[in-house]
Amino acid sequence: MASKASALFEPIKNTRLVLFIRRSLSLQVAVGMTLVMLTVLSLLFLAVTYQVRLNIYDQRREQILDDATVRLVQAQTTFDQSTAATTDQVQDLAHQLVSSLRSSATGAGAVGTMLLRSAGTSSAFAINDLVDGDLIEVVSPEMREMTAKGQGPYYQAITIEGDGRGKYPGIVVGDIVTLPLAGEYELYTVYSLRDDQDTVTMLSRTLILGSIPLILLFAVGVVYTVYRLLRPVRTTAQAVTKLADGDLSVRVQADGIDEMAQLASAFNDMAASLTRKIAEYDELSKLEQRFVSDVSHELRTPLTTIRMAEEMLYDSREDFDPISARSAELLHQQVDRFEKMLADLLEISRYDSKSASLELDDVNFNELSQKVIDANQALADNLGVEVTFIAKEPRNVAEADSRRMERVLRNFLVNAIEHAEGGPVEVEVGSDDDVTSIRVRDYGVGMDEVTRQHVFERFYRADPARTRTTGGTGLGLSIAREDVSLHGGKIEAYGELGRGSAFMVTLPRRQGVVFEGGALELWEEK
């Protein structure tokens, strides 16, 4: 039920007026308070009109009953004093009396008088009913039944059909009168409450028309008051936006000692503290970058000497005993890995210091991919992995730095070969009008959800106990992400345990082009 109601009101929530109100706290408060005021005024209006209507009706009813009682007594007195001796004389007397009552009761609001024969009247001397064709329907059977009991006068609220002005309320009063010779008849007088209804209507209209300007002034006053009260909040919000954009010098003017002034002061203190912290972190970051760069540079000199020495030992390992020869081989491998790690650390330090740059050229990724495959064919053969190259187009060209993209593809391919578990590896290249995509897919151990989330982090290893053939540094995929980001491209990874992994790079064919999707699917079920 709640979801259905939410779906029903969803189009209303998205209208321009509703969205405009939702963006302004002043308007929200004004609308809320105006609705509250409308509710209060509506309840007050209903209470006042109900009370006025009830009082007017009660007073008017008492007046009508008093007037009707007097006329009933007058009618009965006239009939009692009559000397009519025949039915026709009684008929004439009744007609004159009813006409007289109609005329005299007009001033009291009466609109009709009727004389109807009671059910128990003898038909021998009965006279004709004196009725008003337009009003006879207002005398209901219940009314006649109560009147016939003779405990009157009895009254009933009625609705009278108007003369072109619609329906209006009224009261009919009835009682028993005894006619000479004819017996008991029912005498009804119909009174109109149109004037009283008009009074109530005029009062209601006056209250409504008088409330409209009051509500408008109230709403405008609330908007103006809240708008002024929230001015420090708006100023602070604008300052926060500038602060988020990097303007650390922005401050808010704090006037007074109220809550808004305290908010401004708190913001200024926060901005000042944030500025100091950012300056400290920036200095620490620079020191860290300088340290990494300096250490990497300083280690190159001893590393060069170590490299020369270990190469001599490595070249002469056949003259050594088996233990010394194995030590020379291990030394050669670790020095080679250490040299690669230094190169990666230097590259990372360039990205951290924002000093990395591109040497752009039109790169045919078909040729570049084949070059990377050929360079690592020996590793694939050693691990029994078949590498397949697939090109969607004869030429898949994009504007890129060939050196950096070759490094990215090499990282992808080496990782795929290492984790393929002897299965096939596919390198696929495709392009469309906007982008070129390169995907490397293996069908080996795959990745779980945690690995997919952290695979591009520095020094992250999905399985630290796993033996690597090439001795990676743990920085390859991090550098690949930085290389792709420098091109304005997108790097993605996906895998499932036991079903392999896929890494894909998507680059704009021309720098500065904004794109969304890629030319290839990252993961295809096979």
Beta strands, then each sheet from edge to edge (+ up, - down):
strand 1: 110-117
strand 2: 154-160
strand 3: 168-179
strand 4: 183-192
strand 5: 361-364
strand 6: 387-391
strand 7: 397-400
strand 8: 425-431
strand 9: 435-442
strand 10: 490-496
strand 11: 500-508
sheet 1: 1+ 4- 3+ 2-
sheet 2: 5+ 7-
sheet 3: 6+ 8+ 9- 11+ 10-
end
